[in-house]
Amino acid sequence: MEACSELFRSNSTSPRPYHHILLDSSRCGVHRPGHFRTSRRPHRPRRRSHGSCLGGIKIGKPEVRGVILAGGQGTRFRPLTYYLQKCMIPVGEEEKPVLEHIIRLFVHHEIRDLVLLVDYKYRQIKNYFNDGSRFGVKLHYMLDKPGFKGSAGAIVNVYRQGIINTDDHLVVYYGDILSNFDLKKMVSQHIKSEAAATVALANGFRIRVGTANVKNGLIKGFHEKPEIEAPVSVGMLVISGSVVKEMDKMHKGEAMGSFDMMGDVIPHLIKQGKPVGAYVSEEFWYDLGSLERYEQFEKDKLDRMLKYPC
């Protein structure tokens, strides 16, 4: 556990923040200094030498970093997402963007080095958060590229650009989830158990439709919006750097279509006999995955439920 504490202490420092956006040259022909830079480098993952230092953080040992998926078009949020990036939709009485609440959760748990995987209307995100210094974090912006579809594909793209490494522990967080989950505790469990991945789960989830027991064409029992007995995934997980390397091998480019963390990577790890841990929590969480879910959410509930400064 001491090793886990040391990891978080190294991430709780406040180095001089910086940011960058890596754009595919075929998608952007203009280079504006100070705004972004175009990457033409071949895949050459960054290597860390022991004792070296970058921005005040010692490197050459594992780091805990956050990866937030914030590039979706939010089709289930339309018409709002015709004008707003989904993670920039305001929530709570203060009407702060969903992504701001997520970033504040990471800061509360001393994870201050964050990679934002962006695409649709990404400038709204960058214009609001900039380099992250206002929120006490260091932000890296990575624009999605063709051929790297899906959540896992986007992470492989980040790895091939040298932004993350095989010695990092990554907290992957979906950008439409609000929660009180103890990220620090989840990472500590992940490291202590030496799992390849640890998936955040919650009990007590109720489905949004009724279920029926049918026999010989007759309904013998009916349950309106029953509670699922099994724990459900809540849209966050921790993966070890070795898994990123495995994902890089699994990725076959545009030919494979969408490459998903929960749909492809986690089942693959289980099939290969790799340890996949379960972090089950009773803490508050809410999936803002659709306009209907957004409209049902009570503004004042968020401020009551969250335990970190918002």
SULZI-V939853 format. One line per field, one symbol per residue. ss: DSSP state (a for helix, b for strand, c for the rest). psi: psi as a letter, one per 20 degrees, with the letter a starting at -180 (. if undefined). burial: 1 if it has 16 or more other C-alpha atoms within 10 Angstrom, else 0. A space follows every 10 residues. Layout:
BEGIN
ss=???
psi=???
burial=???
END
This chain:
BEGIN
ss=caaaaaaaaa accccccccc bbbcaaaccc ccccccbbcc cccccccccc ccbbccbbcc cccbbbbbbb ccccaaacca aacccaaacb bccccbbaaa aaaaaaaacc ccbbbbbbcc caaaaaaaac ccaaaccbbb bbbcccccca aaaaaaaaaa ccccccccbb bbbbccbbbc ccaaaaaaaa aaacccbbbb bbcccbcccc bbbbbccbbb bbbcccbccc cbbbbbbbbb aaaaaaaaaa ccaaaacccc aaaaaaaaaa accccbbbbb bcccbbbccc aaaaaaccaa aaaaaccccc
psi=hhhghhghhh iirmroqrqq poqphiioip oopigrqppj qronppqpqp irqokipprj rqqpqqopok iqilhiiqig jhhqpgijpq qrhilqqghg hgghggghkk ojoppoorep lhhhgghghc iihhjkropp popqqqilqr ghghhggggi ijhrrijqpp opppjkpprj qnhghggggg ghikqhqppp qqrkpprjrq qqoppkjqoi qpoomrpphq qqpjkqrpqq hhhghhhhhh pjbhhibpoq ghhggghggg hijqporpop qjrpqpolir hghghippgi hghhhpjqp.
burial=0001001101 1101101011 1111000000 0000001100 0000000000 0000001110 0111111111 1111001000 1001111111 1100001111 1111111111 1111111111 1100110011 1110011111 1111101111 1111111111 1101111111 1111111111 1111011111 1000111111 1110100000 0000000000 0000000000 0111111111 1111101101 1000000111 1101110110 0000011111 1000111111 1001000010 0110010000
END
